[in-house]
Amino acid sequence: MRLFETIFFVAMITRVPGNAVEELDPYPQFLDPKQAINLAQDWGHGYPAGTVHIDLLNITSSSSSFEVRTFDPEGVLLFGDSRGGHDWFLLGLRGGRPEIHIHNQMAKVSVSGGPTVNDGEWHKIVVRSQEHRIVLEVDDQESLRIGHVSEGVTSSLDTTMRIAVGGILTNSSELMEPLHIPLDACVRNWVFLSVTPKWLLDPIFLPHSKRCFASHRKGSYFPGSGNVAYRTSDLPTASAQTGEPWTLSLQMDLHLESLSFSLLSVSHPETGTILLLRGQDKNLFVELGNDTVVTQALADVGGSDGYKFHLSITPKSVTLQCGNEKEIADISEGHYSALKHSWTDKEGIVYIGGAPTSQEESPGHFRGCLENIRIQGRLMDLDSAWYKSNSVWSHSCPPKLLPITRPSS
């Protein structure tokens, strides 16, 4: 039996109806951690969510299968290697479509194809080899056929294969095409080459505890700890046209689960926090330096309804709009200049979900769901941030959030 023929290489993707739900917690609800794994356990390092070792001489099937559900367009589903890491394969997503990388002593191949599968529904992926071919079938329709070359298992003294999910076991620079490693996805009903991994049956083998929502929708979920950071050098300088005064535009859809939180801040090594947007008792405050320049009360809405939020800062004014309500205030020349310097000096940092000075479990961190985050008009992907806490879900939110009420006077 050939080494890479036994690994996987027909991918058949079909939609799986229904959604097995175990209602463990009222807000949010999760799938049973013994039956589903969240792949998005580690950000920034590419470490897998779990790894299993298989002796290729003892396998009884050349097929592997699992079900996956995600809104994330790019990342790693699984990675396998053998021969001390010299031979490896990768199955991931790019643009929501499956992508396969093969790397061994005789071939280096990277191929993608098939329909998008990051629609938030469960899809079943079955992987097997057909002689010297890799065939990709989507919804029972063949969409990709690849010829490949590999050596037999018996030609190597090392017959152990490592299979990892949600990460890679090699340096990312070795990939044929650059790929964002983290994938906010959930998998279930997984069998590798006739082996059901131990860590699927016993979740204590997993290094982290982020779980799969019972059902989900698009967005980025902040559980009340952790934050996301972008360097201003990686962001558009201004939303205005060239030659016009510098302006700042921040937009997002806001779904709250907490009354007190830091939503967004802009900091600089020389000046500290120059801009802070925070919530307190269902009021939003815009602070520049030590001054509160705008205050706006939030209307009572359900957590799933949320607010459309837009903060705009020009040389003359600060405008805060949340839903249909809008507040406008003048801005001093000093505050405007300090904010502009923090942004255009390229050393500024934009924090979302919690101020940089907050402790990880501080109640000041945002709890809820953010959607359609735009900075200077650019739609942001949290996986491309300069830093992201592992506690934050990049591409998924629970459909129902914990309702909050204004405190009684």
Secondary structure as a PSIPRED ss2 file (coil, helix, strand):
# PSIPRED VFORMAT (PSIPRED V4.0)

   1 M C   1.000  0.000  0.000
   2 R E   0.000  0.000  1.000
   3 L C   1.000  0.000  0.000
   4 F C   1.000  0.000  0.000
   5 E C   1.000  0.000  0.000
   6 T C   1.000  0.000  0.000
   7 I C   1.000  0.000  0.000
   8 F C   1.000  0.000  0.000
   9 F C   1.000  0.000  0.000
  10 V E   0.000  0.000  1.000
  11 A E   0.000  0.000  1.000
  12 M E   0.000  0.000  1.000
  13 I E   0.000  0.000  1.000
  14 T E   0.000  0.000  1.000
  15 R E   0.000  0.000  1.000
  16 V C   1.000  0.000  0.000
  17 P C   1.000  0.000  0.000
  18 G C   1.000  0.000  0.000
  19 N C   1.000  0.000  0.000
  20 A C   1.000  0.000  0.000
  21 V C   1.000  0.000  0.000
  22 E C   1.000  0.000  0.000
  23 E C   1.000  0.000  0.000
  24 L C   1.000  0.000  0.000
  25 D C   1.000  0.000  0.000
  26 P C   1.000  0.000  0.000
  27 Y C   1.000  0.000  0.000
  28 P C   1.000  0.000  0.000
  29 Q C   1.000  0.000  0.000
  30 F E   0.000  0.000  1.000
  31 L C   1.000  0.000  0.000
  32 D C   1.000  0.000  0.000
  33 P C   1.000  0.000  0.000
  34 K C   1.000  0.000  0.000
  35 Q C   1.000  0.000  0.000
  36 A E   0.000  0.000  1.000
  37 I E   0.000  0.000  1.000
  38 N E   0.000  0.000  1.000
  39 L C   1.000  0.000  0.000
  40 A C   1.000  0.000  0.000
  41 Q C   1.000  0.000  0.000
  42 D C   1.000  0.000  0.000
  43 W C   1.000  0.000  0.000
  44 G C   1.000  0.000  0.000
  45 H C   1.000  0.000  0.000
  46 G C   1.000  0.000  0.000
  47 Y C   1.000  0.000  0.000
  48 P C   1.000  0.000  0.000
  49 A C   1.000  0.000  0.000
  50 G E   0.000  0.000  1.000
  51 T E   0.000  0.000  1.000
  52 V E   0.000  0.000  1.000
  53 H E   0.000  0.000  1.000
  54 I E   0.000  0.000  1.000
  55 D E   0.000  0.000  1.000
  56 L C   1.000  0.000  0.000
  57 L C   1.000  0.000  0.000
  58 N C   1.000  0.000  0.000
  59 I C   1.000  0.000  0.000
  60 T C   1.000  0.000  0.000
  61 S C   1.000  0.000  0.000
  62 S C   1.000  0.000  0.000
  63 S C   1.000  0.000  0.000
  64 S E   0.000  0.000  1.000
  65 S E   0.000  0.000  1.000
  66 F E   0.000  0.000  1.000
  67 E E   0.000  0.000  1.000
  68 V E   0.000  0.000  1.000
  69 R E   0.000  0.000  1.000
  70 T E   0.000  0.000  1.000
  71 F C   1.000  0.000  0.000
  72 D C   1.000  0.000  0.000
  73 P C   1.000  0.000  0.000
  74 E C   1.000  0.000  0.000
  75 G E   0.000  0.000  1.000
  76 V E   0.000  0.000  1.000
  77 L E   0.000  0.000  1.000
  78 L E   0.000  0.000  1.000
  79 F E   0.000  0.000  1.000
  80 G E   0.000  0.000  1.000
  81 D E   0.000  0.000  1.000
  82 S E   0.000  0.000  1.000
  83 R H   0.000  1.000  0.000
  84 G H   0.000  1.000  0.000
  85 G H   0.000  1.000  0.000
  86 H C   1.000  0.000  0.000
  87 D E   0.000  0.000  1.000
  88 W E   0.000  0.000  1.000
  89 F E   0.000  0.000  1.000
  90 L E   0.000  0.000  1.000
  91 L E   0.000  0.000  1.000
  92 G E   0.000  0.000  1.000
  93 L E   0.000  0.000  1.000
  94 R E   0.000  0.000  1.000
  95 G C   1.000  0.000  0.000
  96 G C   1.000  0.000  0.000
  97 R E   0.000  0.000  1.000
  98 P E   0.000  0.000  1.000
  99 E E   0.000  0.000  1.000
 100 I E   0.000  0.000  1.000
 101 H E   0.000  0.000  1.000
 102 I E   0.000  0.000  1.000
 103 H E   0.000  0.000  1.000
 104 N C   1.000  0.000  0.000
 105 Q C   1.000  0.000  0.000
 106 M C   1.000  0.000  0.000
 107 A C   1.000  0.000  0.000
 108 K E   0.000  0.000  1.000
 109 V E   0.000  0.000  1.000
 110 S E   0.000  0.000  1.000
 111 V E   0.000  0.000  1.000
 112 S E   0.000  0.000  1.000
 113 G C   1.000  0.000  0.000
 114 G C   1.000  0.000  0.000
 115 P C   1.000  0.000  0.000
 116 T C   1.000  0.000  0.000
 117 V C   1.000  0.000  0.000
 118 N C   1.000  0.000  0.000
 119 D C   1.000  0.000  0.000
 120 G C   1.000  0.000  0.000
 121 E C   1.000  0.000  0.000
 122 W C   1.000  0.000  0.000
 123 H E   0.000  0.000  1.000
 124 K E   0.000  0.000  1.000
 125 I E   0.000  0.000  1.000
 126 V E   0.000  0.000  1.000
 127 V E   0.000  0.000  1.000
 128 R C   1.000  0.000  0.000
 129 S C   1.000  0.000  0.000
 130 Q E   0.000  0.000  1.000
 131 E C   1.000  0.000  0.000
 132 H C   1.000  0.000  0.000
 133 R E   0.000  0.000  1.000
 134 I E   0.000  0.000  1.000
 135 V E   0.000  0.000  1.000
 136 L E   0.000  0.000  1.000
 137 E E   0.000  0.000  1.000
 138 V E   0.000  0.000  1.000
 139 D C   1.000  0.000  0.000
 140 D C   1.000  0.000  0.000
 141 Q E   0.000  0.000  1.000
 142 E E   0.000  0.000  1.000
 143 S E   0.000  0.000  1.000
 144 L E   0.000  0.000  1.000
 145 R E   0.000  0.000  1.000
 146 I E   0.000  0.000  1.000
 147 G E   0.000  0.000  1.000
 148 H C   1.000  0.000  0.000
 149 V C   1.000  0.000  0.000
 150 S C   1.000  0.000  0.000
 151 E C   1.000  0.000  0.000
 152 G E   0.000  0.000  1.000
 153 V H   0.000  1.000  0.000
 154 T H   0.000  1.000  0.000
 155 S H   0.000  1.000  0.000
 156 S C   1.000  0.000  0.000
 157 L C   1.000  0.000  0.000
 158 D C   1.000  0.000  0.000
 159 T C   1.000  0.000  0.000
 160 T E   0.000  0.000  1.000
 161 M E   0.000  0.000  1.000
 162 R E   0.000  0.000  1.000
 163 I E   0.000  0.000  1.000
 164 A E   0.000  0.000  1.000
 165 V E   0.000  0.000  1.000
 166 G C   1.000  0.000  0.000
 167 G C   1.000  0.000  0.000
 168 I C   1.000  0.000  0.000
 169 L C   1.000  0.000  0.000
 170 T C   1.000  0.000  0.000
 171 N C   1.000  0.000  0.000
 172 S H   0.000  1.000  0.000
 173 S H   0.000  1.000  0.000
 174 E H   0.000  1.000  0.000
 175 L C   1.000  0.000  0.000
 176 M C   1.000  0.000  0.000
 177 E C   1.000  0.000  0.000
 178 P C   1.000  0.000  0.000
 179 L C   1.000  0.000  0.000
 180 H C   1.000  0.000  0.000
 181 I C   1.000  0.000  0.000
 182 P C   1.000  0.000  0.000
 183 L C   1.000  0.000  0.000
 184 D C   1.000  0.000  0.000
 185 A E   0.000  0.000  1.000
 186 C E   0.000  0.000  1.000
 187 V E   0.000  0.000  1.000
 188 R E   0.000  0.000  1.000
 189 N E   0.000  0.000  1.000
 190 W E   0.000  0.000  1.000
 191 V E   0.000  0.000  1.000
 192 F E   0.000  0.000  1.000
 193 L C   1.000  0.000  0.000
 194 S C   1.000  0.000  0.000
 195 V E   0.000  0.000  1.000
 196 T C   1.000  0.000  0.000
 197 P C   1.000  0.000  0.000
 198 K H   0.000  1.000  0.000
 199 W H   0.000  1.000  0.000
 200 L H   0.000  1.000  0.000
 201 L H   0.000  1.000  0.000
 202 D C   1.000  0.000  0.000
 203 P H   0.000  1.000  0.000
 204 I H   0.000  1.000  0.000
 205 F H   0.000  1.000  0.000
 206 L C   1.000  0.000  0.000
 207 P C   1.000  0.000  0.000
 208 H C   1.000  0.000  0.000
 209 S C   1.000  0.000  0.000
 210 K C   1.000  0.000  0.000
 211 R C   1.000  0.000  0.000
 212 C C   1.000  0.000  0.000
 213 F E   0.000  0.000  1.000
 214 A C   1.000  0.000  0.000
 215 S C   1.000  0.000  0.000
 216 H C   1.000  0.000  0.000
 217 R E   0.000  0.000  1.000
 218 K C   1.000  0.000  0.000
 219 G C   1.000  0.000  0.000
 220 S E   0.000  0.000  1.000
 221 Y E   0.000  0.000  1.000
 222 F E   0.000  0.000  1.000
 223 P E   0.000  0.000  1.000
 224 G C   1.000  0.000  0.000
 225 S C   1.000  0.000  0.000
 226 G C   1.000  0.000  0.000
 227 N C   1.000  0.000  0.000
 228 V E   0.000  0.000  1.000
 229 A E   0.000  0.000  1.000
 230 Y E   0.000  0.000  1.000
 231 R E   0.000  0.000  1.000
 232 T H   0.000  1.000  0.000
 233 S H   0.000  1.000  0.000
 234 D H   0.000  1.000  0.000
 235 L C   1.000  0.000  0.000
 236 P C   1.000  0.000  0.000
 237 T C   1.000  0.000  0.000
 238 A C   1.000  0.000  0.000
 239 S C   1.000  0.000  0.000
 240 A C   1.000  0.000  0.000
 241 Q C   1.000  0.000  0.000
 242 T C   1.000  0.000  0.000
 243 G C   1.000  0.000  0.000
 244 E C   1.000  0.000  0.000
 245 P C   1.000  0.000  0.000
 246 W C   1.000  0.000  0.000
 247 T C   1.000  0.000  0.000
 248 L E   0.000  0.000  1.000
 249 S E   0.000  0.000  1.000
 250 L E   0.000  0.000  1.000
 251 Q E   0.000  0.000  1.000
 252 M E   0.000  0.000  1.000
 253 D E   0.000  0.000  1.000
 254 L E   0.000  0.000  1.000
 255 H E   0.000  0.000  1.000
 256 L E   0.000  0.000  1.000
 257 E C   1.000  0.000  0.000
 258 S C   1.000  0.000  0.000
 259 L C   1.000  0.000  0.000
 260 S C   1.000  0.000  0.000
 261 F E   0.000  0.000  1.000
 262 S E   0.000  0.000  1.000
 263 L E   0.000  0.000  1.000
 264 L E   0.000  0.000  1.000
 265 S E   0.000  0.000  1.000
 266 V E   0.000  0.000  1.000
 267 S E   0.000  0.000  1.000
 268 H E   0.000  0.000  1.000
 269 P C   1.000  0.000  0.000
 270 E C   1.000  0.000  0.000
 271 T C   1.000  0.000  0.000
 272 G E   0.000  0.000  1.000
 273 T E   0.000  0.000  1.000
 274 I E   0.000  0.000  1.000
 275 L E   0.000  0.000  1.000
 276 L E   0.000  0.000  1.000
 277 L E   0.000  0.000  1.000
 278 R E   0.000  0.000  1.000
 279 G E   0.000  0.000  1.000
 280 Q E   0.000  0.000  1.000
 281 D C   1.000  0.000  0.000
 282 K C   1.000  0.000  0.000
 283 N E   0.000  0.000  1.000
 284 L E   0.000  0.000  1.000
 285 F E   0.000  0.000  1.000
 286 V E   0.000  0.000  1.000
 287 E E   0.000  0.000  1.000
 288 L E   0.000  0.000  1.000
 289 G C   1.000  0.000  0.000
 290 N C   1.000  0.000  0.000
 291 D E   0.000  0.000  1.000
 292 T E   0.000  0.000  1.000
 293 V E   0.000  0.000  1.000
 294 V E   0.000  0.000  1.000
 295 T E   0.000  0.000  1.000
 296 Q E   0.000  0.000  1.000
 297 A E   0.000  0.000  1.000
 298 L C   1.000  0.000  0.000
 299 A C   1.000  0.000  0.000
 300 D C   1.000  0.000  0.000
 301 V C   1.000  0.000  0.000
 302 G C   1.000  0.000  0.000
 303 G C   1.000  0.000  0.000
 304 S C   1.000  0.000  0.000
 305 D C   1.000  0.000  0.000
 306 G C   1.000  0.000  0.000
 307 Y E   0.000  0.000  1.000
 308 K E   0.000  0.000  1.000
 309 F E   0.000  0.000  1.000
 310 H E   0.000  0.000  1.000
 311 L E   0.000  0.000  1.000
 312 S E   0.000  0.000  1.000
 313 I E   0.000  0.000  1.000
 314 T C   1.000  0.000  0.000
 315 P C   1.000  0.000  0.000
 316 K C   1.000  0.000  0.000
 317 S E   0.000  0.000  1.000
 318 V E   0.000  0.000  1.000
 319 T E   0.000  0.000  1.000
 320 L E   0.000  0.000  1.000
 321 Q E   0.000  0.000  1.000
 322 C E   0.000  0.000  1.000
 323 G C   1.000  0.000  0.000
 324 N C   1.000  0.000  0.000
 325 E E   0.000  0.000  1.000
 326 K E   0.000  0.000  1.000
 327 E E   0.000  0.000  1.000
 328 I E   0.000  0.000  1.000
 329 A E   0.000  0.000  1.000
 330 D E   0.000  0.000  1.000
 331 I C   1.000  0.000  0.000
 332 S C   1.000  0.000  0.000
 333 E H   0.000  1.000  0.000
 334 G H   0.000  1.000  0.000
 335 H H   0.000  1.000  0.000
 336 Y H   0.000  1.000  0.000
 337 S H   0.000  1.000  0.000
 338 A H   0.000  1.000  0.000
 339 L H   0.000  1.000  0.000
 340 K H   0.000  1.000  0.000
 341 H H   0.000  1.000  0.000
 342 S H   0.000  1.000  0.000
 343 W H   0.000  1.000  0.000
 344 T H   0.000  1.000  0.000
 345 D C   1.000  0.000  0.000
 346 K C   1.000  0.000  0.000
 347 E C   1.000  0.000  0.000
 348 G C   1.000  0.000  0.000
 349 I E   0.000  0.000  1.000
 350 V E   0.000  0.000  1.000
 351 Y E   0.000  0.000  1.000
 352 I E   0.000  0.000  1.000
 353 G C   1.000  0.000  0.000
 354 G C   1.000  0.000  0.000
 355 A C   1.000  0.000  0.000
 356 P C   1.000  0.000  0.000
 357 T C   1.000  0.000  0.000
 358 S C   1.000  0.000  0.000
 359 Q C   1.000  0.000  0.000
 360 E C   1.000  0.000  0.000
 361 E C   1.000  0.000  0.000
 362 S C   1.000  0.000  0.000
 363 P C   1.000  0.000  0.000
 364 G C   1.000  0.000  0.000
 365 H E   0.000  0.000  1.000
 366 F C   1.000  0.000  0.000
 367 R E   0.000  0.000  1.000
 368 G E   0.000  0.000  1.000
 369 C E   0.000  0.000  1.000
 370 L E   0.000  0.000  1.000
 371 E E   0.000  0.000  1.000
 372 N E   0.000  0.000  1.000
 373 I E   0.000  0.000  1.000
 374 R E   0.000  0.000  1.000
 375 I E   0.000  0.000  1.000
 376 Q C   1.000  0.000  0.000
 377 G C   1.000  0.000  0.000
 378 R E   0.000  0.000  1.000
 379 L E   0.000  0.000  1.000
 380 M C   1.000  0.000  0.000
 381 D C   1.000  0.000  0.000
 382 L H   0.000  1.000  0.000
 383 D H   0.000  1.000  0.000
 384 S H   0.000  1.000  0.000
 385 A C   1.000  0.000  0.000
 386 W C   1.000  0.000  0.000
 387 Y E   0.000  0.000  1.000
 388 K E   0.000  0.000  1.000
 389 S C   1.000  0.000  0.000
 390 N C   1.000  0.000  0.000
 391 S C   1.000  0.000  0.000
 392 V C   1.000  0.000  0.000
 393 W E   0.000  0.000  1.000
 394 S C   1.000  0.000  0.000
 395 H C   1.000  0.000  0.000
 396 S C   1.000  0.000  0.000
 397 C E   0.000  0.000  1.000
 398 P C   1.000  0.000  0.000
 399 P C   1.000  0.000  0.000
 400 K C   1.000  0.000  0.000
 401 L C   1.000  0.000  0.000
 402 L C   1.000  0.000  0.000
 403 P C   1.000  0.000  0.000
 404 I C   1.000  0.000  0.000
 405 T C   1.000  0.000  0.000
 406 R C   1.000  0.000  0.000
 407 P C   1.000  0.000  0.000
 408 S C   1.000  0.000  0.000
 409 S C   1.000  0.000  0.000
